[in-house]
Amino acid sequence: MTISSASMKDWKYLLCVMIIFRFTESPARAADSAPTVVMGEAAQKNSALVISIARSGTLAKNLDAMGTVTAEAGHVVRIHPAGSGKVLNVAVVPGQHVHKGETLLTYQDHSLHLVRLEMTRAQAALATAYAASQNASSAYHRGYELEGTTVAAGETRRRLAIFQAAKDDVIARQADVDTLKHQLEEEYNSVTESDKAQTGPLDETSSIIAPTTAEVQSVFVGVADDISPATELMGLTDMSSVWIVSDILPQDAAQVIQGGEQTTELTSDTGTTLLKSKITSVGSMADPVTGLVRVISTAPNPDGSLHPGMFLNTHLPTREKTAGIIVPENAVTEINGVSTVFVSVSPNRFRAQDVHVGVTGNGQKVITSGLSAGERIVTQGAFALKAVMLVSDMNDGD
């Protein structure tokens, strides 16, 4: 007998249960039409069986859709250089993850060279103005001390005026130096640019650096390209969180709950995991080209495993609800294509009860028929009971 839907992992588990069961209890059937399974306490413990009381409730219907991973609009950083020059090296490629402060690109910054020359001139002018001020100060104070003897009062006033002008010139020259210093420290050394890698005062190399941990989305320049502050060098995106965008029919969008919890399937070599995200936007107008309405949820992405352009199966919560018995998904198993729940009829005896499943969502299923509130059902370990039933069927067939 084979089970087409069982995975290799399930088959290994089934084999273990079969072995355990053969050394603990023998399966049996009740006289009524619903088959029963006997499993002793030891086998139940080994199978980690959990029995819970079935309770009635309502479950919102989920809308299945295709979601596309998209970078958040506010998380896109478009980088421009502070100066003009020529690209020396591009250190990254699109799709690459970078950390804050990591070098993305270096260029020969002609503007930086000009600013440094202006700084040299400004510092020289400041030194000259300061020397002139010192000389003017000395001349004024000598005249002031000799006023009325060898120096006339008019001469003292003239020297004071020269001294005041010299001091004003020092202030002006200091302002020039401070302006250029600010430009060098803030423009050519910012969250996106640094000149710290320069090897000497005549080195014109500037480095474009990552302002935050992000993913490189695009690179628009290459080696030897001429660039200026108007040139967009590359685009980075902070991928710590992303958008999952789904385009659905308008009538379906009207049922989607904004602020509700969306569930997205992430499939890998190790299996499928469910990612929870909050729906932040449900469009009110359909796209004139596609006729579809856009739904956006914001999903955490701390490990960077979600990349823009990925297509994922996703499930959107809706206002449509179904009443019935709410059970965990693991409580329902398929036997010969029929949805089945195991009901505890005595401490070691379980009845395989056929049920009809309404909707599934958030790890739960709603049973619309075949089960009543208050019944004790197996909510974990149903697969082990299924394995025991299969062993019993094989033995009966021999």
Secondary structure, 3 states (H helix, E strand, C coil): CCCCCCCHHHHHHHHHHHHHHHCCCCCCCCCCCCCEEECCHHHHHHCCCEEEECEEEEEEEEEEEEEEEECCHHHEEEECCCCCEEEEEECCCCCCEECCCCEEEEEEEHHHHHHHHHHHHHHHHHHHHHHHHHHHHHHHHHHHHHECCCECHHHHHHHHHHHHHHHHHHHHHHHHHHHHHHHHHHHCCCCCEECCCCCCCCCCEEEEECCCCEEEEEECCCCCCEECCCCCCEEEECCCEEEEEEEECHHHHCCECCCCEEEEEEEECCEEEEEEEEEEEECCCCCCCCCCEEEEEEEECCCCCCCCCCEEEEEEEEEEEEEEEEEEHHHEEEECCEEEEEEEEECCEEEEEECEEEEEECCEEEEEECCCCCCEEEEECHHHHHHHHHHHHHHHHC
